[in-house]
Amino acid sequence: MTNPSVTGSETPNDRNDGIAVFALTRKGTELAARLCDRLPGAVCFCNERYALPGMVPMRGMAESFKSAWHRFNSIVCIMGCGIAVRMLAPLLSDKMVDPGVVVVDETGNYAISLVSGHLGGANELARRVAAAVGGKPVITTASDLEDKIAVDLMAQKAGLAVENRAMLARVVAAVLDEEPLWIFDLERLFIAHLPDLKGFLVLTEAEVADARRLRAGLGIWVSETLPPSGARCLKLRPRRLVVGVGCNRGTEADEICGLVESVFRENGLSPVSIRNFATVDIKRDEPGLLAAAGRFKRPIEFFGREELAGLRVPNPSDAVARHIGVESVCEASALRSAQANWLLVTKRKSINCTLAVARAVYPS
């Protein structure tokens, strides 16, 4: 048996998990040395005049900082806040992907969480930095100060993707203002990460059927399925749907994407919940398929024909068996990748493409 391989990535950048520490003065460099000794994976960038062994000397900070911004998930700036802000301001794009930035004064008295406190981990990093140098963390996010749940952070811990970003701020404000919120989370994927359910009305499947109730209030919908039309809610998506794809040579990405979108719409599913695509390994170099997966920003898993042969599927095909050597590609690859025994959506067709959907155990 050959091992399946995966191409593509769900990550929006190529950052690593290390910490870039920037220091400008001699005193700041000395503090950076102490900090790097106590933070695994930390790399110090400093003025070339003060560089110590193991540090990265720099002649100008702007280019070094820009490079580190795209390479590291966390940045510590031992300098004034004003300098740090001027460096990072042109680089800010989205709090979902921006690295966490902490500013430390060169005496080590304060570690200030400046950018991406929750999702970028700057709040936690500020606490770690403060503990390492004997200073105090400075956290300004309201949920931390008022000891309220951070919805975005809880979603991240649960591995749930936020579909409608505009609603996130509204729900966060509701939590801070102690507005009542309903939550639909049958499998307790999000609820399991909450300290308690204070302020939440947990809805059952039967109660969700009353769409008027959902429209009247504000809530959180945790599912790969679509909420009732008009429901005012933050949509949190578990990424666990595997899309098996079969296609003719030369099939365009537009056709594949169109079939995915129509099948998901007809079955009340969100494409945000796609974990990965799957197909037979002879499609490894199929441009349209690779491009389609790229549009959804999901990876593709490829399987050898011997790995798909013998899998029981609802719609085996003699024609596929003659041309490919196995009776099924889309259904079999979806089942194999998801390690499932049944299909959420059986084979659907367009002119040149077939598609099936399986649901993997979450988290996988």
C-alpha positions in Angstrom: 0.0 0.0 0.0 1.3 3.4 -0.8 0.9 6.3 1.6 -1.5 9.0 0.6 0.1 12.4 0.0 -1.2 15.9 0.5 -0.6 19.0 -1.4 -1.8 22.5 -0.8 -2.2 24.3 2.6 -4.9 26.0 4.7 -2.4 28.4 6.2 -2.4 32.0 4.8 1.3 32.4 5.2 4.6 30.6 5.7 5.3 31.8 9.3 7.0 29.6 11.8 6.2 29.2 15.5 9.4 31.1 16.6 9.6 34.5 18.2 11.5 37.4 16.7 13.0 39.7 19.3 14.1 43.2 18.2 16.4 45.4 20.2 17.9 48.8 19.2 20.1 49.8 22.1 22.9 48.2 24.1 20.7 47.9 27.2 17.9 46.5 25.1 20.2 44.0 23.5 21.3 42.8 27.0 17.6 42.3 27.9 17.0 40.5 24.6 19.8 38.1 25.4 18.1 37.3 28.8 14.7 36.9 27.1 16.0 34.6 24.3 17.6 32.3 26.9 14.2 31.9 28.5 11.9 31.7 25.5 12.4 28.6 23.3 12.5 29.4 19.7 13.3 33.1 20.2 15.7 34.8 17.7 17.2 38.2 18.5 17.6 40.9 15.8 19.7 43.8 17.0 21.9 46.8 16.0 25.0 45.3 14.5 27.2 47.3 17.0 25.7 45.4 19.9 25.3 41.9 18.5 26.2 39.0 20.7 27.0 35.5 19.5 23.9 33.8 18.1 22.1 37.2 17.4 21.2 38.5 13.9 22.9 41.8 13.3 21.0 44.4 11.3 22.0 47.7 9.7 18.4 49.0 9.3 15.4 47.9 11.2 12.7 48.5 8.6 13.6 45.7 6.2 14.5 43.2 9.0 11.2 43.9 10.7 9.2 43.5 7.5 10.9 40.2 6.8 10.3 38.9 10.3 6.6 40.0 10.1 6.1 37.4 7.3 8.3 34.7 8.9 7.4 34.6 12.6 4.1 34.1 14.4 5.3 36.3 17.3 7.4 39.5 17.6 8.8 41.2 20.7 10.0 44.8 20.3 12.3 46.1 23.0 11.8 49.8 22.3 9.2 52.5 22.6 5.7 51.9 21.5 5.9 54.7 19.0 8.8 53.1 17.1 7.1 49.7 17.0 3.8 51.2 15.8 5.5 53.0 12.9 7.2 49.8 11.9 4.1 47.5 12.0 1.4 49.9 10.8 2.0 49.5 7.1 2.1 45.7 7.5 -1.2 45.2 9.3 -3.7 43.2 7.3 -6.1 41.0 9.4 -6.2 40.1 13.0 -6.9 36.5 12.0 -3.4 36.2 10.5 -1.3 39.0 11.8 1.5 37.9 14.2 1.1 38.8 17.9 3.3 41.8 18.9 4.5 42.6 22.4 6.4 45.8 23.2 8.8 45.8 26.2 10.6 48.8 27.7 14.4 48.3 27.8 14.3 48.1 31.6 12.0 45.1 31.4 9.4 46.7 33.7 6.4 46.3 31.3 5.4 43.8 28.5 2.6 45.4 26.5 0.3 43.3 24.3 0.1 45.6 21.3 -1.3 43.7 18.3 -3.3 40.4 17.9 -3.9 39.9 21.6 -6.2 36.9 21.2 -5.8 35.1 17.9 -2.1 36.1 17.5 -1.3 35.1 21.1 0.1 38.5 22.1 -1.7 38.5 25.5 -0.3 35.2 26.5 3.1 36.1 25.1 3.1 39.4 27.2 2.5 37.3 30.3 5.4 34.9 29.3 7.8 37.8 28.5 6.9 39.6 31.8 7.5 36.4 33.8 10.9 35.9 32.0 12.3 39.3 32.7 10.5 40.0 36.1 8.2 42.7 34.7 4.4 43.2 34.5 2.2 42.3 31.6 0.0 45.0 30.2 -3.2 43.6 28.7 -5.9 46.0 27.4 -8.5 43.8 25.7 -11.8 44.2 27.3 -12.7 40.5 27.7 -9.5 39.9 29.7 -10.0 43.0 31.9 -13.6 42.2 32.6 -13.0 38.4 32.9 -15.4 37.6 30.1 -15.0 34.9 27.5 -13.1 35.8 24.4 -15.3 34.3 21.7 -12.6 34.5 19.0 -10.1 32.8 21.2 -12.5 30.1 22.3 -13.4 29.4 18.7 -9.7 29.2 17.9 -9.1 26.7 20.7 -12.0 24.6 19.5 -10.5 24.6 16.0 -13.6 26.3 14.6 -13.5 28.7 11.6 -15.3 32.0 11.7 -17.4 32.3 8.6 -19.0 35.8 9.0 -16.4 38.1 10.4 -18.7 41.1 10.5 -20.8 39.4 13.2 -17.8 38.5 15.4 -17.5 42.1 16.8 -21.3 42.2 17.4 -21.2 39.0 19.4 -18.1 40.0 21.4 -19.8 43.3 22.3 -22.9 41.3 23.4 -20.8 39.2 25.7 -19.1 42.3 27.2 -22.5 44.0 27.6 -24.1 40.8 29.1 -26.7 40.7 26.4 -28.5 37.3 26.2 -27.3 35.0 23.5 -28.6 31.8 22.1 -26.2 29.1 21.0 -26.8 26.1 18.8 -24.0 23.5 19.3 -25.5 20.0 19.3 -22.1 18.3 19.6 -20.7 20.8 22.2 -17.7 21.6 20.0 -17.6 25.3 21.2 -19.4 24.8 24.5 -16.8 22.4 25.7 -14.3 25.2 25.7 -16.4 27.6 27.7 -15.9 28.0 31.5 -19.6 28.1 32.0 -22.8 28.8 30.1 -23.8 32.0 31.9 -25.6 34.3 29.5 -26.2 31.6 26.9 -29.5 29.9 26.0 -28.6 26.5 24.6 -31.0 25.5 21.9 -32.1 22.0 20.9 -32.7 20.9 17.3 -36.4 21.1 17.8 -36.1 24.7 19.1 -34.1 25.8 16.1 -37.0 24.9 13.9 -38.7 28.1 15.2 -36.8 30.5 13.0 -38.7 33.5 14.4 -37.0 32.9 17.7 -33.6 33.0 16.0 -34.3 36.2 14.1 -35.5 38.0 17.2 -32.3 37.3 19.2 -28.6 37.1 18.6 -26.6 33.9 18.8 -23.8 31.5 17.8 -24.3 28.7 15.3 -21.8 25.9 15.6 -22.3 23.4 12.7 -21.3 22.8 9.1 -25.0 23.2 8.2 -26.6 26.5 7.3 -28.7 28.2 9.9 -32.3 29.1 9.1 -32.7 32.1 6.8 -32.6 35.4 8.6 -31.0 34.1 11.8 -28.8 36.7 13.4 -25.7 34.7 14.4 -22.0 34.2 14.4 -21.3 31.1 12.3 -18.6 28.9 13.6 -17.6 26.0 11.3 -16.0 22.7 12.2 -13.7 21.9 9.3 -14.5 18.2 8.9 -16.0 17.8 5.5 -14.0 15.9 2.9 -14.9 16.5 -0.8 -14.0 13.6 -3.0 -13.5 14.6 -6.6 -13.3 12.8 -9.9 -12.8 14.7 -13.2 -11.9 14.3 -16.8 -8.5 15.5 -18.1 -8.6 19.2 -18.7 -11.6 20.0 -16.5 -11.6 23.7 -15.7 -11.4 25.0 -12.1 -14.6 27.0 -12.7 -16.6 23.8 -13.3 -15.2 22.0 -10.3 -15.8 25.0 -8.0 -19.3 25.5 -9.4 -20.2 21.9 -8.7 -18.9 22.2 -5.1 -20.8 25.4 -4.5 -24.1 24.1 -6.0 -23.9 20.7 -4.1 -23.1 22.4 -0.8 -25.9 24.9 -1.3 -28.5 22.2 -2.2 -27.5 20.2 0.9 -27.4 23.1 3.3 -23.7 22.9 3.9 -21.0 25.6 4.3 -17.9 25.4 2.1 -16.0 26.9 5.0 -16.3 23.5 6.7 -14.3 21.8 4.0 -11.3 20.1 5.6 -9.7 18.9 2.4 -10.3 17.5 -1.1 -9.5 13.9 -2.0 -8.9 12.1 -5.3 -6.9 9.4 -7.0 -3.2 10.0 -7.4 -3.2 10.0 -11.2 -4.9 13.4 -10.8 -1.9 14.8 -8.9 -1.0 17.1 -11.8 -4.5 18.1 -12.9 -4.3 21.9 -13.2 -8.1 22.6 -12.8 -8.4 20.5 -9.7 -5.3 22.0 -8.1 -6.6 25.5 -8.9 -10.1 24.7 -7.5 -8.6 23.5 -4.2 -6.5 26.6 -4.1 -9.5 28.8 -4.5 -11.0 27.2 -1.4 -7.6 27.3 0.3 -7.8 23.7 1.2 -5.3 20.8 0.7 -5.8 17.8 -1.6 -5.1 14.2 -0.4 -4.2 11.7 -3.1 -4.7 8.0 -2.9 -3.2 5.1 -5.0 -5.8 3.1 -6.9 -5.0 0.0 -4.8 -6.1 2.1 -1.7 -9.5 2.9 -3.3 -10.2 -0.5 -4.8 -12.6 -2.7 -2.8 -14.2 0.2 -0.9 -18.0 -0.3 -0.9 -19.7 2.8 -2.4 -23.3 3.6 -3.2 -22.6 4.3 -6.9 -19.8 2.2 -8.4 -19.1 2.8 -12.1 -18.0 0.2 -14.7 -16.9 3.1 -17.0 -14.6 4.4 -14.2 -13.3 0.9 -13.6 -12.4 0.6 -17.3 -10.6 3.9 -17.5 -9.1 4.3 -14.0 -8.9 0.7 -12.7 -11.2 1.3 -9.7 -15.0 1.4 -9.6 -15.2 4.8 -7.8 -13.0 7.9 -7.4 -15.1 10.6 -5.8 -17.1 8.4 -3.3 -14.2 6.1 -2.5 -11.6 8.9 -2.0 -14.1 10.9 0.2 -14.7 7.8 2.4 -11.0 6.9 2.5 -9.8 10.4 3.4 -12.5 11.0 6.1 -12.1 7.4 7.4 -15.9 7.2 7.3 -18.3 4.4 6.6 -21.0 6.5 5.0 -21.4 9.5 2.7 -23.1 12.8 3.7 -23.6 13.5 0.0 -23.4 10.7 -2.6 -22.1 11.1 -6.1 -23.2 14.3 -7.9 -22.2 15.1 -11.5 -21.5 17.9 -13.8 -20.4 17.5 -17.4 -16.8 16.6 -16.6 -16.7 16.2 -12.9 -18.1 14.0 -10.1 -18.2 14.9 -6.4 -19.1 13.3 -3.1 -18.9 14.5 0.5 -18.0 12.6 3.7 -17.8 13.8 7.2 -14.7 13.1 9.3 -14.6 12.7 13.1 -14.0 16.1 14.6 -11.4 17.0 15.5 -9.6 14.6 13.2 
